[in-house]
Amino acid sequence: MSVSDLPVSFAHCPVKAQNAGLFVSSGNDARHPTRIISSHELILVRQGQLEMWEEDQRFCVGEGQTLHLWPNRRHGGIGTLPKGLEFYWIHFEITPPADNTAVISMPQVQSLSRPDKLESLFRFFLDGQEAGDLEPCSANFITLLMLYEVARPQKHASDVTNALAERARNYIHLYYYRDITPGRVAEALGYNPDYLGRVFREVYHCTLTEEIQRRRVKKACTYLLDSDMTIEEIAAACGFADAGYFRRIFRRYQHTTPIRYRNSNARVHINTH
């Protein structure tokens, strides 16, 4: 895997942000264009799987992974963009400091242990961009924070214990909308609930119940921002028994109500095909 080396310095911001957006594919045989652009591009896949190539390299980027595309290199999509694919993108330039003493090194494809942190930065950038009050200096430093988030060391499952916890997490991420509980997750994977709960907490530092709730709230955030569904409809779609319980859990993790979250974060540039 190739590594991207980006020069940084706190004396000035070497990153110049251009524009960003959220791409949502509706299918219809849409394809990513083949092109050469003069800027860097950072992509974060929020949902689905993105297949792309750059020069002689091919990339398969899944949910929670990033892809860094270099300027002045030919790139494009592989096949059609699947329906339901969602990814954030941002274009930026790099101006190396005079002494070139500090460098950010990040894989061209990175698996993030906390993709929600990078998604929050994208949301903050896009909200300001759409509102028209995102100052260039702020945009540059938000982009720099994005690069740091991608470059920092990530924690990944490597041994049998971690792999089991990852299986449980993947199961939750796939079936969060069902009536699942820690016991049912354990049954689906063929493990004792207490043992699976201990393993999961050791690896991810939260309980299975908390992971189920976080996944449901994350999907609820997507519905709140990118659809006109009612609170009741969103609650049902995300696996909550009723809207009142949904509101309590949402406030626990987002520190605000669903309505306030929708009203304060609704300005997002979305391009679809």
C-alpha angles and dihedrals in degrees: 000000000000122000127224115219113201121183116229137177134176091217088075137353109261092191122089112192120213116177139322140194149167116253118207118184119215092184113234092143092291116169134196107249122249107238151135117234131184097228137070117254128205118196128192116192109218098177136005129005129298120202117196142153134214118194103311097344127094124204133196108193120189137188112308094018130113132214125203115204118196125228120255092020122117113244140162147155127286110230124326124330108255120238112262095028110142128181139161119228136188132183120212144160130228125220109188117223115250095253095037089212100145127054137184111212118195134162115256086237116035131183109214121213089202107028089163089073092058091043089056090056091050091049092050091050094047094047091055092043093053093043090052094231101102106122116215092240091053092045091052095051094044088055090048089053088052090055092048090051091054094043099048119099113277128210113230136177110261111152133050094269094049091044090056091051089049090051090053091048092049091049090053092048090052100043104028090122092062127082092269128160132179088263093053092047089053091047091051091053095042098243138121109267095228093049093047090047092053092047093048094049091048092053103035101024094231137081126262089248091055091049091051090050094046092050092049092048091048091054090045088056089056092051092046093054103034105035142044094231117140122246090254092052092048092049091053094044091053097050100258117146094224141355094252093057089045091055092051094049092043092053091048092060103028099034091225139067123272091247094051090046091053094047095047099043105034098105103094128143107233125183119192138183 
